[in-house]
Amino acid sequence: MDRLEIFEPAMCCSSGVCGTNVDQRLVQFTADLDWLKSRGVKVERYNLAQQPDKFVQSEPVKNAMALADDKCLPIILADGRIVAQNTYPDRSTLARLAGLTTE
């Protein structure tokens, strides 16, 4: 995998790691994405509230949302293919998708 795209529900900021009630899953996921980036994987995150045009421009995302509205978010694309919906993959899953080891 060369490129990972994350299409996330509307949040207060680009990572969702802000405010007083921070979701720890998002904290860990953000750290895992930073780990992927440090190993050369191109990572892009899109927030429905801030970049709705990206959701419309992606055929797989547009099709998934046509079926399930925003209930399917987050959607994770690896090289343009949906590899996860409605969940944030953990580091080991992200590593496997990228062909990396977590060691």
N, C-alpha and C positions, 0 to 999 in steps of 0.2 A: 504494500500500500504506500502510495506516495502522498496522498492527500486525504485528510479527514475533515468533513464538514459537519457541524453541529447546528441543527435548527431547533431553537429553544422557544418555549412559551414566553409570553410577555412578562418581563421582569423589570425591576427598577433600574438595573444597570446591565452592562454587557455580560457580566459573569454571574449575576445573581448573588454575589458575595458582597453584600452591602446592607446597610440598615441595622436595626437592632435585633432582628430575629433571623439570623443567618442559618440557612439549611446546611448542615454539615456534609450532606452528600455533595452539594455544590462546591464546598471548600475542597473536599477530597478530589472531585472530578477536575477542578481547576488545576490542582497540583499534578494530577495524572496527565493532563494535557500539556502542562509545562514540561513534564518529564519526556513526553513524546517529542515535543519541539526540540528539546536538547539532544535528541537522537536523530534529528534531521527530517522528521515528518512535518509536512506543511499542515497546519491546523487553522481552520477558520470557524468562528462562532458567529451565529446570526440570531438576533433577538427579534421576535415577532413585533414587539412594540417599536423597535428602533430601525429595523431593516425589512419591512414587509415585502419590498420588491424582490428580495432574494428568495422568499418562499414561493412567489409566483413564477420566478424565472427557472426554478428547478422542477423539472417534470416529475421525478419520483415524489418529491415533497408535495407538490400541487395535487397529484393524484391521491396520495395518502390522506391529505387534508380534505379532499372532496368526499372521501368515504367516512372519515371519523372526525372531521373538524379539527380543533386544536387538541382534542383528547389523545391524539397519537404522538404528541410532542413530549419529550424531545425526539427528534429523528436524527439518527447518525448515519451519514453517508461515508463510505470508504471508496475512493476513486469513482464516485458517482452512483454507487449502488447502496441501497438501504441495508444496513447491517444490524440496526437496532431501532426499536420504536418504544416510546413510553417508558424508557428506562435510561439511566446513565450507566454505561458499562464500567466495570472496575478496571484497575490497571492491568491485571493479567489478561483480561479480554482484549483490551486495547493493544497490548503488546502482541498477542497472538495475531490480531488483525494486521498489525504492521510487520509481522515476521520478526519480532524482537523477543529477547528474553528479559525477564525482570531482574535478573542478577546484575 
